[in-house]
Each structure stands twice: as structure tokens, then as C-alpha cells.
Amino acid sequence: FLVTTQIVRPDSITIDFLTDDVYWSDAVRDLVEAVSWDGKNRRIVSRNIPKAISLLIVNNDLYIMDRAFSSVRRCVRTKKMPHE
């Protein structure tokens, strides 16, 4: 297992094969997180995403499709926020 704590309802998941990072959204915690393939370096990528239904990596950006706000958000995936 990569993540076993502070995860409630993971919805979307994507893998960055260049950096070996795994990204996922949690519908209950309203955020998108990432972790290294070895289970280390867990971090919050974006907050206040209540209905992230799709994640897509393009170049240095992570795109998050959010059903609650009918929007697509772009996050620079190299930006790292400390995990709560």
C-alpha cells in the first residue's frame, strides 16, 4: 500500500511516469494529494476540490476537472505543499 492513513474516499487517480508520483483526489477531504511511488514524500497538491472527477498530467501541469464548480483547474505539479 502507498497510503493507509488520512484517506477517506479516493475518487480519481493518475500516475506521472516521468517522476513516479501517484496523484489522487479524496471526495470527503476535498483535496488532491500526491505521493512518490515508494510511498514517501506525501503532499497536498490542491485544496477545496469537492468533486474532482478527473486528473490529467500534461507537461508540468496537473489538470483537475471539478464537477461541483463545473471547472477545470490547473496546478503546477512541481509545487509541493506540506502534508497535513
C-alpha positions in Angstrom: 0.0 0.0 0.0 1.2 3.5 -0.8 -1.2 5.3 1.6 -3.0 3.9 4.6 -3.8 6.9 6.8 -5.7 10.2 6.3 -7.5 8.9 3.2 -11.3 8.6 3.2 -12.8 8.2 -0.3 -10.3 8.3 -3.1 -12.1 9.1 -6.4 -9.7 9.9 -9.2 -6.1 8.6 -9.7 -3.3 9.3 -12.2 0.3 8.3 -12.4 3.2 10.5 -13.5 5.5 8.0 -15.1 8.3 10.6 -15.5 8.6 11.3 -11.8 7.0 8.1 -10.5 4.4 10.1 -8.5 0.8 9.0 -7.9 -1.9 11.6 -7.7 -5.4 11.1 -6.3 -8.4 13.1 -5.2 -10.3 12.5 -1.9 -14.0 13.3 -2.2 -14.5 13.6 1.6 -11.4 15.6 2.4 -11.9 17.9 -0.7 -8.3 17.8 -1.9 -5.8 16.3 -4.3 -2.7 14.7 -3.0 0.4 13.0 -4.4 2.9 10.5 -3.1 6.1 9.1 -4.5 5.9 5.6 -6.0 7.8 4.3 -2.9 5.2 5.7 -0.5 7.4 8.7 0.6 7.0 12.4 0.0 3.2 12.6 0.5 1.9 16.1 -0.1 -1.2 18.1 -0.7 -1.3 19.4 -4.3 -4.6 21.3 -4.2 -7.3 22.1 -1.6 -11.0 22.8 -1.8 -11.8 20.4 -4.7 -15.1 18.9 -3.6 -15.8 16.8 -6.7 -12.6 16.1 -8.5 -13.7 13.6 -11.1 -10.7 13.5 -13.4 -6.9 14.1 -13.1 -4.6 14.6 -16.1 -0.9 15.4 -16.3 0.3 17.5 -19.2 3.9 18.7 -19.2 4.5 20.4 -15.8 0.8 20.9 -15.0 -1.8 18.8 -13.3 -5.4 19.5 -14.6 -8.3 18.8 -12.2 -11.8 18.5 -13.5 -14.2 19.6 -10.8 -17.8 18.7 -11.1 -19.0 20.8 -8.2 -17.8 24.1 -9.8 -18.1 22.9 -13.4 -14.5 23.9 -13.9 -11.0 22.6 -14.8 -8.2 23.8 -12.6 -4.6 23.8 -13.4 -1.9 23.2 -10.8 1.8 23.3 -11.4 2.7 19.8 -10.3 6.2 20.7 -9.2 4.8 22.9 -6.4 4.8 20.9 -3.2 2.7 21.7 -0.1 3.4 20.0 3.2 1.0 17.2 4.1 -1.4 17.9 7.0 
